[in-house]
Amino acid sequence: MKKSQIRKKITQKRKKLIHQINSINLIAILKILKKEKIKGKSLGGYYPYNHELDPMQILKDLEKLKFIVLLPKIKKNSQMDFFRWSFNDPLKINKFGIPEPISQKVKLPDILLVPMVAYDKNLNRIGYGGGYYDRYIARLKKVKKIITIGLAYTYQKVSNIPINKYDIKLDYIITEKSR
């Protein structure tokens, strides 16, 4: 199946099932961070869009554990950067209708929670087709070590994601069934 077909199929399914799904277990993320011996405490998250898995409770819990929460801002040419954000801080809506932090100081995450439309057993993912996360992860890996953790529902898993040279494989994928 082509990426566009997978994207259409899974986004339709996600829209139908959004209210039936549990959230991600924070313990699954903490296990990964312990295993990877992550010393840094800056965590790139995302504000859920178009029925994506909602990471807000995870971000709130990690902020209580003294993690620095970062959210992305979309830039020109399918680029993005991450900026510090706290639950007390205001957000502004970008041209896609996604809330973004108002901070102007770019921060580099140590851990990146990645949204997705679909994934496979080989830790490949597809998003909406803009390449924002693939470009960002490739750029960030040139300057520092980062752990990428995809967040998805189990029904978003497909047998095979067709990949190209620009697609970046994730380090982990966590679902609502991960413990």
C-alpha positions as CSV (number, residue, x, y, z in Angstrom):
1,M,0.0,0.0,0.0
2,K,1.2,3.5,-0.8
3,K,1.8,6.0,2.0
4,S,-1.1,8.1,0.9
5,Q,-3.4,5.1,1.1
6,I,-2.2,4.2,4.5
7,R,-2.5,7.8,5.7
8,K,-6.1,8.0,4.5
9,K,-7.1,4.6,6.0
10,I,-5.6,5.2,9.4
11,T,-6.8,8.8,9.8
12,Q,-10.3,7.7,9.1
13,K,-10.0,4.9,11.6
14,R,-8.5,7.2,14.2
15,K,-11.3,9.7,13.8
16,K,-13.9,7.0,14.4
17,L,-12.1,5.4,17.4
18,I,-10.7,8.5,19.2
19,H,-13.2,8.3,22.1
20,Q,-12.7,4.6,22.7
21,I,-8.9,4.5,23.5
22,N,-7.0,4.7,26.7
23,S,-4.0,6.9,27.2
24,I,-0.3,6.1,27.2
25,N,1.2,4.7,30.4
26,L,3.8,7.1,31.8
27,I,5.7,4.1,33.3
28,A,6.5,2.8,29.7
29,I,8.2,6.1,28.9
30,L,10.1,6.2,32.2
31,K,11.4,2.6,31.6
32,I,12.8,3.8,28.2
33,L,14.5,6.8,29.8
34,K,16.0,4.6,32.6
35,K,17.2,2.0,30.0
36,E,18.8,4.7,27.9
37,K,20.3,6.5,30.9
38,I,19.1,9.8,29.7
39,K,20.8,12.6,31.6
40,G,19.1,15.5,30.0
41,K,15.7,16.6,31.1
42,S,14.4,18.5,28.1
43,L,11.5,16.7,26.4
44,G,10.0,17.7,23.1
45,G,6.3,17.0,23.0
46,Y,3.5,18.1,20.7
47,Y,0.0,19.5,21.0
48,P,-2.4,16.9,19.6
49,Y,-3.9,17.7,16.2
50,N,-6.4,15.9,14.0
51,H,-7.3,13.1,16.5
52,E,-3.6,12.3,17.3
53,L,-2.8,10.5,20.5
54,D,-3.0,13.1,23.2
55,P,0.3,13.4,25.1
56,M,-0.8,16.3,27.4
57,Q,-1.2,14.2,30.6
58,I,2.3,12.6,30.0
59,L,3.8,16.1,29.5
60,K,2.1,17.3,32.7
61,D,3.4,14.3,34.6
62,L,6.9,14.7,33.3
63,E,6.9,18.4,34.1
64,K,6.1,17.5,37.7
65,L,9.1,15.2,37.6
66,K,11.2,18.3,36.7
67,F,11.5,17.7,32.9
68,I,11.6,20.8,30.8
69,V,8.7,20.6,28.3
70,L,9.2,21.8,24.8
71,L,6.6,22.2,22.0
72,P,7.3,22.8,18.3
73,K,6.7,25.8,16.2
74,I,6.3,25.4,12.4
75,K,8.6,27.5,10.3
76,K,8.9,28.0,6.5
77,N,10.1,25.3,4.1
78,S,8.7,22.4,6.2
79,Q,11.0,23.2,9.1
80,M,10.3,23.4,12.8
81,D,12.0,24.2,16.1
82,F,11.2,23.5,19.7
83,F,10.6,26.1,22.4
84,R,10.1,25.8,26.2
85,W,6.5,25.7,27.4
86,S,4.8,25.1,30.7
87,F,1.1,24.4,31.4
88,N,0.8,27.9,32.8
89,D,2.0,29.5,29.6
90,P,-0.3,30.8,26.8
91,L,-0.2,29.3,23.3
92,K,-1.0,30.9,20.0
93,I,-2.7,29.1,17.0
94,N,-0.6,28.7,13.9
95,K,-1.8,28.7,10.3
96,F,-2.6,25.0,10.5
97,G,-4.8,25.5,13.6
98,I,-2.2,23.9,16.0
99,P,-1.4,25.7,19.3
100,E,2.3,26.7,19.6
101,P,4.3,28.3,22.4
102,I,5.0,32.0,22.3
103,S,8.6,31.7,23.5
104,Q,11.2,32.9,21.1
105,K,14.2,30.9,22.5
106,V,15.0,27.7,20.6
107,K,15.7,24.7,22.8
108,L,17.1,21.3,21.7
109,P,15.3,18.3,23.3
110,D,17.1,15.3,24.7
111,I,13.9,13.2,24.2
112,L,11.4,13.7,21.5
113,L,7.8,12.4,21.6
114,V,6.8,11.9,18.0
115,P,3.2,11.9,16.7
116,M,2.3,9.7,13.8
117,V,-0.4,8.5,11.5
118,A,0.9,4.9,11.1
119,Y,3.9,2.7,12.0
120,D,5.3,-0.7,11.4
121,K,7.3,-3.3,13.4
122,N,10.5,-1.9,12.1
123,L,9.9,1.4,13.9
124,N,9.2,3.3,10.6
125,R,6.4,5.9,10.7
126,I,4.4,8.1,8.5
127,G,3.0,11.4,9.4
128,Y,0.9,13.8,7.3
129,G,3.5,13.9,4.5
130,G,5.2,17.3,5.2
131,G,8.4,15.7,6.5
132,Y,8.6,18.1,9.5
133,Y,9.7,15.5,12.0
134,D,12.1,13.6,9.6
135,R,13.8,16.9,8.8
136,Y,14.0,18.0,12.4
137,I,15.3,14.6,13.7
138,A,17.9,14.4,11.0
139,R,19.1,18.0,11.8
140,L,19.1,17.4,15.5
141,K,21.0,14.1,15.3
142,K,23.9,16.0,13.7
143,V,24.4,18.1,16.8
144,K,23.4,15.8,19.8
145,K,22.2,12.4,20.9
146,I,18.5,12.2,21.1
147,I,16.0,9.5,21.9
148,T,12.9,9.4,19.7
149,I,9.7,7.8,21.0
150,G,6.7,7.5,18.8
151,L,3.3,7.6,20.4
152,A,0.4,5.7,18.7
153,Y,-2.5,3.5,19.2
154,T,-2.1,-0.2,18.4
155,Y,-4.6,0.0,15.6
156,Q,-2.3,2.4,13.8
157,K,0.2,-0.4,13.2
158,V,0.4,-1.6,9.6
159,S,2.4,-4.5,8.2
160,N,4.9,-2.4,6.2
161,I,5.6,1.3,5.8
162,P,7.2,2.1,2.4
163,I,10.3,4.1,3.2
164,N,12.7,6.4,1.3
165,K,16.1,7.9,2.1
166,Y,14.5,10.9,3.9
167,D,12.5,8.7,6.3
168,I,13.9,8.5,9.8
169,K,13.4,5.4,11.9
170,L,12.3,6.0,15.5
171,D,14.1,4.5,18.5
172,Y,10.9,3.3,20.2
173,I,7.1,3.2,19.7
174,I,4.8,3.2,22.6
175,T,1.1,2.4,22.4
176,E,-1.8,2.4,24.9
177,K,-0.9,-1.3,25.6
178,S,2.8,-0.7,26.4
179,R,3.6,-1.2,30.1
